[in-house]
């Protein structure tokens, strides 16, 4: 029974870095989106474009914060030892810093791909959501209005996932174990995409799309709804 339990725990390898990163990650995403949106208000951009550019800025900022956690997470997930035998997240992070440092070969490996992944996602996610929300008529019925916002958020998260997944694939290849031990095959974001396309075909850039959509489609809708309702509540309260 212990062996089975340990096997089941193997599905949760690398869970602690994303858990630690999730709260500051979401806080950075929505806080910086609001700040960039305010800054862009002085640039006299069309509202639709301002939402997309603010989303891009928030995604790039979020990527810088979250990338070290991603490196540790991917390294732990690639560890083939049993769950109970693998190092803790902090030990793994120290080992990466000791071996490869804080730079682009160490704790910030794959930063360019992470910038692309988060930047493109947030640009489409926020841009599509707020533009469509302003186009589609508001429902007076609170329940229908909730469904309207949820539906737009669901589509926003789905489209953003489809558009940004090549960056996600590149990030996983760069941060994950290389095909030949001791030889670095995947180095930079766009070169990695080109290599994957050349060797495995166009569809290889969309590996893992369905699980990603299942996670970030409804997840993206819930995040935006919580953000909107909490933001409105705080404005009324304060």
Secondary structure, 3 states (H helix, E strand, C coil): CHHHHHHHHHHHCCHHHHHHHHHHHHHHHHHHHHHHHHHHHCCCCCHHHHHHHHHHHHHHHHHHHHHHHHHHHHHHHHCCCCHHHCCCHHHHHHHHHHHHCCCCCCCCCCHHHHHHHHHHHHHHHHHHHHHHHHHCCCCCCHHHHHHHHHHHHHHHHHHHHHHHHHHHHHHHHHHCCCCCCCCCCCCCHHHHHHHHHHHHCHHHHHCCHHHHHHHHHHHHHHHHHHHHHHHHHHHHHC
